[in-house]
Amino acid sequence: MKVNLPEKRYYSIGEVAKAFGVNTSLLRYWEKEFREIQPQKKSSGIRKFSQSDIENVQLIYHLLKEKGLTIEGAKTHLKTTRTKEKSKINLLNKLEKIKAELVALRDNL
């Protein structure tokens, strides 16, 4: 899944929810269930997601929504093959960027 977020250091929970097409309450729930998602919280309680948090949300989204695993199944999967899945998603993101660039080049010809 391609995430359309601008390049910046931190993202609000609303920006992350909109990018993934989910509710903010779902992100807060995932934050409680998965230790991989740990956004920084300001003293006012506002969550700020880093790029690392976005990658973890993307991995969890992939496991739950695209692969159809349960929460417990996703937790187990993350414990056993976390680095392998993360590298797969990073590779898919790079390939999607390359494809978009190639399509743009083709359209310019």
C-alpha positions as CSV (number, residue, x, y, z in Angstrom):
1,M,0.0,0.0,0.0
2,K,1.4,3.4,-1.0
3,V,1.1,6.0,1.8
4,N,0.7,9.6,0.6
5,L,2.3,11.7,3.3
6,P,4.4,14.8,2.8
7,E,8.1,14.6,3.8
8,K,8.4,15.9,7.3
9,R,9.7,14.8,10.7
10,Y,6.4,14.2,12.6
11,Y,2.8,13.5,11.6
12,S,-0.4,14.0,13.5
13,I,-2.7,11.1,14.1
14,G,-5.3,12.7,11.8
15,E,-2.7,12.8,8.9
16,V,-1.7,9.1,9.5
17,A,-5.4,8.0,9.7
18,K,-6.2,9.8,6.5
19,A,-3.2,8.3,4.7
20,F,-4.2,4.8,5.6
21,G,-7.9,5.3,5.3
22,V,-8.7,4.3,8.9
23,N,-10.2,6.1,11.9
24,T,-8.0,7.7,14.5
25,S,-9.6,5.5,17.1
26,L,-8.2,2.4,15.3
27,L,-4.7,3.9,15.4
28,R,-5.1,4.5,19.1
29,Y,-6.3,0.9,19.6
30,W,-3.3,-0.5,17.6
31,E,-1.0,1.7,19.7
32,K,-2.3,-0.1,22.8
33,E,-2.1,-3.6,21.2
34,F,1.2,-3.4,19.4
35,R,4.4,-2.3,21.2
36,E,5.9,-1.4,17.8
37,I,3.8,1.7,17.6
38,Q,5.0,4.3,20.1
39,P,4.3,7.8,18.9
40,Q,5.6,10.7,21.0
41,K,3.0,12.4,23.1
42,K,3.2,16.0,24.0
43,S,2.2,17.2,27.5
44,S,-1.3,18.0,26.1
45,G,-1.7,14.4,24.9
46,I,-1.3,15.1,21.2
47,R,0.4,12.2,19.4
48,K,3.2,12.8,16.9
49,F,4.1,9.9,14.7
50,S,7.7,9.6,13.4
51,Q,8.7,8.0,10.1
52,S,9.6,4.8,12.0
53,D,6.1,4.8,13.5
54,I,4.6,5.2,10.0
55,E,6.6,2.2,8.8
56,N,5.4,0.1,11.7
57,V,1.8,1.2,11.1
58,Q,2.2,0.3,7.5
59,L,3.4,-3.2,8.4
60,I,0.6,-3.7,10.9
61,Y,-1.9,-2.4,8.3
62,H,-0.6,-4.9,5.8
63,L,-0.8,-7.8,8.2
64,L,-4.3,-7.0,9.4
65,K,-6.1,-5.5,6.5
66,E,-4.4,-6.9,3.4
67,K,-3.3,-10.3,4.7
68,G,-6.4,-10.7,6.9
69,L,-4.6,-11.8,10.1
70,T,-6.1,-11.4,13.5
71,I,-4.5,-9.2,16.1
72,E,-3.0,-12.2,17.9
73,G,-1.9,-13.6,14.5
74,A,-0.2,-10.3,13.6
75,K,1.5,-10.2,17.0
76,T,2.9,-13.7,16.6
77,H,3.9,-12.9,13.0
78,L,5.7,-9.8,14.1
79,K,7.7,-11.7,16.7
80,T,8.9,-14.3,14.3
81,T,9.4,-12.5,11.0
82,R,9.5,-8.8,11.7
83,T,12.6,-7.8,9.8
84,K,11.7,-10.0,6.8
85,E,8.2,-8.4,6.4
86,K,9.6,-4.9,7.0
87,S,12.2,-5.4,4.2
88,K,9.4,-6.7,1.9
89,I,7.3,-3.6,2.5
90,N,10.3,-1.3,1.9
91,L,11.1,-3.1,-1.3
92,L,7.4,-2.8,-2.5
93,N,7.4,0.9,-1.7
94,K,10.6,1.4,-3.7
95,L,9.2,-0.5,-6.6
96,E,6.0,1.6,-6.6
97,K,8.1,4.8,-6.7
98,I,10.1,3.4,-9.6
99,K,6.9,2.4,-11.4
100,A,5.4,5.9,-10.9
101,E,8.6,7.5,-12.3
102,L,8.6,5.2,-15.3
103,V,4.9,5.9,-16.0
104,A,5.7,9.7,-15.8
105,L,8.6,9.3,-18.2
106,R,6.4,7.3,-20.6
107,D,3.7,9.9,-20.5
108,N,6.2,12.7,-21.3
109,L,7.4,10.9,-24.4
